[in-house]
Structures are given as C-alpha cells and as structure tokens.
Amino acid sequence: MEVAAYYVTSAALANTAKHAHTSHIDIVAKQAGRWLELSVCDDGVGGAQPDNGTGLIGLADRVEALGGRILIDSRPELATTIRVRLPIGQGV
C-alpha cells in the first residue's frame, strides 16, 4: 500500500505541475480504521477529465485493483481534489 500511496501522490503532483497552473498543493494522509485516506488538493484551473487520456484512468485502475476507491473532483476553474482510500493490513 505504501507504494500505491506514493504512486498516487507522485502522479497527482506530476499532473498538477503539468496541467493545473497551481500555486499551492495540500497533501494529507491519515489512517481511518483499516483504511489509508489520502487527498491531494490544488488551487489550479481544474477541469481534469478522467475519461480523456490514460493518466487518471491508470491511477484509478491501480487503486481499484488493490481494493481501494478513488474520487476525482475537478470542476473547471475550481481546482482539483483527488481522494483515495486504500485498505491497510488486509493481506492485499
């Protein structure tokens, strides 16, 4: 799970640097029961569309293959937030 959390964070940062024109990024990771909850939020231009291209689809595929969940909220001109829940210690 550590590798998946690192991958999600680094991919989100790379996408932000490449597309978002952001000045600030918040990264939060915390344990909630048997889950690692991770969020990456920026103050950029928003408008990321998971269905256009392979980057965000690949990210979602990786998270879901591990039994996790991903939510991407990226409305145009309202920044982007990626929230991920990954199972901890479940033998995955």
C-alpha positions, -999 to +999 in steps of 0.1 A: +000+000+000+029+023+006+040+020-030+004+027-042+001+058-019+035+070-032+024+064-068-009+082-064+008+112-048+036+115-073+012+111-103-012+137-089+018+161-083+030+155-119-004+161-133-008+193-112+026+206-123+019+198-160-017+210-163-031+229-133-012+262-133-014+260-095+004+279-068-005+257-038-010+220-032-021+203+000-013+166+006-029+148+036-025+112+045-042+096+076-053+063+089-090+058+094-096+023+108-085-002+082-080+024+055-053+048+045-070+080+033-050+102+010-060+135-005-042+158-029-058+192-034-046+221-056-057+256-063-053+253-101-076+257-130-095+224-126-112+206-155-093+173-152-113+147-170-105+110-161-121+098-194-098+119-216-064+102-217-047+074-197-031+092-168-061+094-144-076+062-157-044+044-149-044+059-115-080+047-109-072+013-122-042+009-099-062+020-068-092-002-076-071-032-083-059-030-047-094-029-033-093+009-029-115+037-040-107+070-058-127+102-063-116+129-086-133+163-082-121+188-108-147+212-119-134+238-144-119+269-127-125+254-093-093+234-087-088+197-083-091+173-054-081+136-056-092+115-027-081+079-023-089+051+002-066+021+003-070-009+026-044-014+053-033-048+065-058-069+047-033-092+030-038-075-003 
